[in-house]
Amino acid sequence: MSDGCCGTTAIEIEQFTTAEQTDTLPVVVIGAGPVGLAAAAQLAERGLDFLVLEAGEQAGASVAKWAHVRVFSPWKFNIDAAARRLLEADGWSAPDAEWLPTGAELIDDYLAPLVKLFGDRVRLGSKVTAISRLGYDRVRTNGREQAPFLIRLDDGQELQARAVIDASGTYVSPNVLGASGLPAHGEETVAELIDHALPDVLGTDRDRYEGTRVLVVGAGHSAATTLLTLAQLEDTPITWAIRAGNASRTYGGGEADALPARGALGTRLHALVASGRIQLVTGFFAHRVAAVDGGVEVISRDPSGAEQSIVVDRIISATGYRPDHSIAAELRLDLDPILGSTRQLAPLIDPNQHSCGTVPPHGVDELAHPEPGYYEVGVKSYGRAPTFLMATGYEQVRSVVAALAGDWEAARDVQLDLPETGVCSSSLAEAQEQRVGLATGISGGLLSTPLPLVTVSSGGGCCG
Ligand SMILES: Cc1cc2nc3c(=O)[nH]c(=O)nc-3n(C[C@H](O)[C@H](O)[C@H](O)COP(=O)(O)OP(=O)(O)OC[C@H]3O[C@@H](n4cnc5c(N)ncnc54)[C@H](O)[C@@H]3O)c2cc1C
């Protein structure tokens, strides 16, 4: 009998695969970034078959795009425990626990040796374009849980999996320039003149900015860091555009700021604006972009309809990142309507309540979707919240993999120890690296105030 249009008639169950057959399939991990590879390490330790599919040609392909940036969390928080055990068993020595690596060091000293251990269980150049269930679209229910996942790659190849851990990040889907979350009109036509946050202004990208008029759009720490770096190029005129009526949120509270390092960064930025080195434009709602003679014009239209325009040579769009859930469009996801994380996770990571150091640890229960066996982890799991830390991602995958192994006790014993100080310390970063300024992309990531000891069990509240 086929599905009727009225009510719940008996529906024929065509079972293509038995639960036993599905269980013999590998767990597929999407993305060989820090969290995807941590998932692989956890799976390897648990003796579960797995395959990592990575779109790029190297481990940490997204990290490689910010290779010049020094992170603000020291090595001791950037190495997954299972990965450390596997690497050390192979003769690897961990880098100095207190050192803050650059993105390049993160790859060379950790991700690259780790990926070598997994051999052909990591497939590079394998971009996932869609995930579904074999024989099941999103609507079909009966027998769904036993059906293997079907994963399609950009070359048309299809693979099957017993579970999918999606650690594909958000770096490849930056927010748009348009102030209402929609692309500014014409944004695509001038895409080659728009860079996203944290270009290597004083290094490999220097020629692109030296002596050119640059507009930085955005009010977060990535924008602030980019502006401070650009200001070191003496002959580069800089305009900084924000939606707000003033930049006080970016400046922080100066010496009175509860987060002194944020205050210091803000104070430096404020001074550059006050001196005229950086021209601040407030109430700027990017609406239209167009190539004009000798540059690009960015036109703002505010909610009242008033327009203003800026002409520059290049734009740096420091407007954050968003997750791309389209590859999972045939799966049953339960997403928070604001952040695009799971609903259960949203209140724990809300940037209005949390900085990166105060997000409580969380695991399989907070990451579960109505689609059993599909988990988004890592920075993608946070949706648009900019509060992610690798350390919390490592705890996520430890919990998810324990659940996949049937060890629910371990899966639910979610813990994370962050020290009272230092996890997001920027003063250390600045001492180590004067050249590039702070590594961030994470608002609230500039903590140097003492953080409380965070040892929280699942379901615990905010520890900030
Ligand atoms: C500039 C910057 C500084 C940061 N500093 C810190 C810090 O100090 N401390 C900290 O803890 N966190 C920091 N973060 C945040 C976060 O920890 C990092 O972004 C981290 O790289 C996230 O790891 P991930 O594995 O979740 O995702 P990513 O590192 O983004 O990895 C995702 C991987 O998936 C691949 N991929 C994407 N789409 C597909 C697809 N369709 N198919 C197959 N593969 C795909 C990508 O190529 C990439 O290799 C920083 C982030 C940025 C941007």
PDBQT file of the ligand as one rigid body, heavy atoms in Angstrom, charges set to zero:
ROOT
HETATM    1  C1  LIG A 501      41.263  33.735  12.912  1.00  0.00    +0.000 C 
HETATM    2  C2  LIG A 501      40.728  32.735  13.896  1.00  0.00    +0.000 A 
HETATM    3  C3  LIG A 501      41.346  32.569  15.124  1.00  0.00    +0.000 A 
HETATM    4  C4  LIG A 501      40.881  31.626  16.046  1.00  0.00    +0.000 A 
HETATM    5  N1  LIG A 501      41.504  31.492  17.242  1.00  0.00    +0.000 NA
HETATM    6  C5  LIG A 501      41.106  30.522  18.101  1.00  0.00    +0.000 A 
HETATM    7  C6  LIG A 501      41.785  30.299  19.343  1.00  0.00    +0.000 A 
HETATM    8  O1  LIG A 501      42.694  31.011  19.717  1.00  0.00    +0.000 OA
HETATM    9  N2  LIG A 501      41.389  29.282  20.138  1.00  0.00    +0.000 N 
HETATM   10  C7  LIG A 501      40.348  28.478  19.805  1.00  0.00    +0.000 A 
HETATM   11  O2  LIG A 501      40.070  27.532  20.547  1.00  0.00    +0.000 OA
HETATM   12  N3  LIG A 501      39.638  28.704  18.670  1.00  0.00    +0.000 NA
HETATM   13  C8  LIG A 501      39.993  29.692  17.813  1.00  0.00    +0.000 A 
HETATM   14  N4  LIG A 501      39.293  29.909  16.644  1.00  0.00    +0.000 N 
HETATM   15  C9  LIG A 501      37.986  29.241  16.459  1.00  0.00    +0.000 C 
HETATM   16  C10 LIG A 501      38.032  27.760  16.042  1.00  0.00    +0.000 C 
HETATM   17  O3  LIG A 501      38.643  26.975  17.026  1.00  0.00    +0.000 OA
HETATM   18  C11 LIG A 501      38.697  27.524  14.731  1.00  0.00    +0.000 C 
HETATM   19  O4  LIG A 501      37.931  28.146  13.738  1.00  0.00    +0.000 OA
HETATM   20  C12 LIG A 501      38.831  26.033  14.374  1.00  0.00    +0.000 C 
HETATM   21  O5  LIG A 501      39.550  25.941  13.173  1.00  0.00    +0.000 OA
HETATM   22  C13 LIG A 501      37.491  25.323  14.231  1.00  0.00    +0.000 C 
HETATM   23  O6  LIG A 501      37.738  23.970  13.967  1.00  0.00    +0.000 OA
HETATM   24  P1  LIG A 501      36.715  23.043  13.155  1.00  0.00    +0.000 P 
HETATM   25  O7  LIG A 501      37.429  21.744  12.966  1.00  0.00    +0.000 OA
HETATM   26  O8  LIG A 501      35.407  23.063  13.814  1.00  0.00    +0.000 OA
HETATM   27  O9  LIG A 501      36.490  23.765  11.741  1.00  0.00    +0.000 OA
HETATM   28  P2  LIG A 501      37.521  24.213  10.613  1.00  0.00    +0.000 P 
HETATM   29  O10 LIG A 501      38.881  24.412  11.143  1.00  0.00    +0.000 OA
HETATM   30  O11 LIG A 501      36.877  25.337   9.912  1.00  0.00    +0.000 OA
HETATM   31  O12 LIG A 501      37.591  22.942   9.661  1.00  0.00    +0.000 OA
HETATM   32  C14 LIG A 501      36.555  22.578   8.792  1.00  0.00    +0.000 C 
HETATM   33  C15 LIG A 501      37.140  21.710   7.686  1.00  0.00    +0.000 C 
HETATM   34  O13 LIG A 501      36.074  21.193   6.896  1.00  0.00    +0.000 OA
HETATM   35  C16 LIG A 501      36.405  21.287   5.524  1.00  0.00    +0.000 C 
HETATM   36  N5  LIG A 501      35.154  21.355   4.766  1.00  0.00    +0.000 N 
HETATM   37  C17 LIG A 501      34.303  22.411   4.673  1.00  0.00    +0.000 A 
HETATM   38  N6  LIG A 501      33.246  22.075   3.904  1.00  0.00    +0.000 NA
HETATM   39  C18 LIG A 501      33.427  20.786   3.524  1.00  0.00    +0.000 A 
HETATM   40  C19 LIG A 501      32.672  19.888   2.726  1.00  0.00    +0.000 A 
HETATM   41  N7  LIG A 501      31.511  20.248   2.168  1.00  0.00    +0.000 N 
HETATM   42  N8  LIG A 501      33.155  18.638   2.508  1.00  0.00    +0.000 NA
HETATM   43  C20 LIG A 501      34.339  18.247   3.068  1.00  0.00    +0.000 A 
HETATM   44  N9  LIG A 501      35.102  19.075   3.823  1.00  0.00    +0.000 NA
HETATM   45  C21 LIG A 501      34.642  20.321   4.062  1.00  0.00    +0.000 A 
HETATM   46  C22 LIG A 501      37.242  22.549   5.436  1.00  0.00    +0.000 C 
HETATM   47  O14 LIG A 501      38.067  22.525   4.279  1.00  0.00    +0.000 OA
HETATM   48  C23 LIG A 501      38.044  22.481   6.748  1.00  0.00    +0.000 C 
HETATM   49  O15 LIG A 501      39.258  21.793   6.594  1.00  0.00    +0.000 OA
HETATM   50  C24 LIG A 501      39.743  30.854  15.720  1.00  0.00    +0.000 A 
HETATM   51  C25 LIG A 501      39.113  31.037  14.480  1.00  0.00    +0.000 A 
HETATM   52  C26 LIG A 501      39.590  31.961  13.578  1.00  0.00    +0.000 A 
HETATM   53  C27 LIG A 501      38.896  32.132  12.253  1.00  0.00    +0.000 C 
ENDROOT
TORSDOF 0
